[in-house]
Amino acid sequence: MNLEYCLIENQYSENKEMIVCITTEGETELDRSAVETAVYDDAITVLIEYGFVALEKLWFERYVPEKLDQKKFKSDLDSIGLKESKELCGHLKDMIDLTYAVDKKSPIADSGDPNFFYPDESTDITDTVLFSDIVNSPKKQPAQRSSLIAYKLPEHEETISLCFYLFLDAKPHGEQNFYFSFRGDFFDDSGDEASNYVKPIKLDFQRLDWKEFKDKGIIVFQSKKTFKDIMEEMDYLYSVKYKFFSEKVMPNGKKMKGTMDVDRNILEIKDCIQPEANIVFETTVADFQNLCVISDHIEKEIEIESEEKISTSILTSTFEEIYERFDKKREDSAKEEDYEEASLYKNLIEDLDVRRKQLEAIDKKEITIKEYTDNFQIGKF
């Protein structure tokens, strides 16, 4: 499916903001099926780079003061297969002109008026303006927007669901001990040796109004689930690998550099987190729209990934590797008379013995990622 776009300047706005709308090829109305295409995903990336924010999934505006380099912008959209449509531009301009002629209001304002786009009163309107599956009035007037702003900023203590990428970070504490903490990011590559990517995840966040942040125009969101809650939902076959660089000063004054590689299963570190801590992130009102757009894309990624399949033989092999490693650590600890650590691994092995029965009960060669994540959670036992 090919997509097209239009780029126009809002002549009725004081700052003459640039507007971009996206639809399927040949349409002069916004067709929601455009959202399901790969080109749409690429277009979002380009739009964000140029400072556009989503007021609706197919309607974007640019509020940054720097002038838009239209030639380069159009070239970048063209390079991903998005073509400019003069017909769509003409239709959009006519619609905006009509809206202002009737009531001097911007078609992108949050008016709260149920007849915002002035449809005929007899028109059966139930969704957002311009989409092809909406019935326009007999007079062909623009249909209403029941909620034009796609991403409403939550009020204080209101909750919003967001999708993001989950990471598990490690911080050395002494020579062999570590603190671990969960972290959220809207990009899936941290580029940090002390951070392990876990998975895309969806969590509920509550908006907090911390005065020291609010005075600076910063919005703070805190996850409703704690680190303990998130850890309970981790799959027990997950392992982390970290590389730490160290530098020691020798008695002779020379510096010696070294590295320390850490490879541990999640069961070994599940009690090394602050259980009551939460994931917290901050943003601004302007960036909030972009984060919501990215969140929508990550949600689609979660849906696609959940249906992918994994071989049960791989799960069994991974399980046995973990079991053997735990057993060896138990033996080594006992030989070194570190009975506390030996007891820890003895308990972990007993835990795995219980979980082995669940693995052996699977009578399929493959299971979906959703089945895996739902049934192999640490908290299931």
C-alpha positions, 0 to 999 in steps of 0.5 A, a space after each residue: 500500500 502506497 502513502 501520500 502526504 500534504 504539507 501546508 502552512 496554517 495561514 490562520 495561525 499567528 505563528 503560521 505552523 506547518 501542517 502535515 497530513 498522511 493518507 493512502 494513495 489517491 485519497 483526499 481524506 485521511 484513511 486510517 489504514 495508512 497507520 498499518 503500513 511500514 512506510 507510516 512507521 518510517 514517516 513518523 521517524 522523519 516527522 519527529 526528526 523535523 520537530 513535528 508532533 502528532 495531534 492525531 495519528 494522521 495529522 501533525 503540526 510543527 511548533 519549533 521556531 526554526 524555519 523548516 527546510 522544505 526541500 530537504 524535508 520533502 526529499 527525506 519523505 520521498 526517499 522512504 516512498 512517501 509522495 506529496 499529493 496536491 489533491 490532498 493539499 487542496 482538500 485540506 486547505 478548502 476544509 481549513 478555509 471553510 472552518 474559519 469562514 464559519 466560526 473563525 476557529 482553528 480546525 486543530 483547536 481543542 474546542 470541546 464543541 461536539 459539532 466542532 467541524 460543523 456537520 449537518 445535525 442529522 449526520 451520524 458521526 461517531 469518529 474523527 474527521 476526514 477518515 474515509 469510513 465516516 459518513 459526511 453530511 449531505 452538504 459535504 461539510 467537514 465531519 466533526 472531530 469527537 476528540 481531535 487531540 489524540 494524546 491528552 496530557 493527564 492531569 495530576 495523579 491521572 494514569 496513562 498507559 505507555 509502551 517503552 523498552 525495558 532495561 536492567 542496569 547494573 552498578 558495581 558494589 564492592 569487588 563482586 557485588 552489584 546493585 540492579 535497577 530497571 529503567 525505561 527508554 523509548 529507544 531499544 539500544 542504550 549503548 551502555 555495557 552496564 545496561 541489558 535490554 530486556 523487552 518492550 513492555 506496557 505499563 501504567 504511569 501516574 503523573 506527579 506534580 513535583 514543584 521543583 520540576 513543574 516550575 521548569 516546565 517538566 512533567 514527571 511520570 511514575 510507574 504504578 508497578 514497583 521493581 518487585 512487580 516487574 521482577 515477578 513478571 520476568 521470565 526465569 530463563 532470562 540472563 544478563 551479561 555486563 562488562 565493567 572496566 576498572 582501574 587500580 593503582 598499584 603500590 608502585 603508583 602505576 595504574 592497571 586497567 582491567 575488565 570484569 565480565 558478569 553473566 548471571 541468570 535473573 533468579 540470581 539477582 532477583 533479590 538485588 533490587 530495591 523492591 519498592 522502587 518505581 520507573 520514573 521518567 520526565 518529559 515536557 509538554 511538547 515532547 509528550 506528544 512525540 513520546 505517545 507516538 513512539 509508544 504507539 509504535 512500540 505497542 504494535 511491536 509488542 503485538 507482532 512479537 507476541 505472536 512469534 514462536 520459539 522452539 521448546 527444544 531451545 527452552 529446554 536447552 537453556 534450562 539445562 544450561 542454567 541448571 548445570 551452572 547453578 549446580 556447579 556454583 553450589 559445589 564450588 561454594 561448598 568446597 570453598 566453605 562459603 555455605 551461605 552461597 552454597 545454600 542460596 544455589 541449593 534453593 535455586 536448584 530446588 526452585 528449578 526442579 519444580 519449574 522443570 515439571 512445567 517445561 516437560 508438560 509442554 507437548 508442542 514443538 513451538 509456543 508463542 512468545 506470549 505463551 512463554 512470557 505468560 507461563 515462565 514468569 518468576 512469580 508463577 511459582 
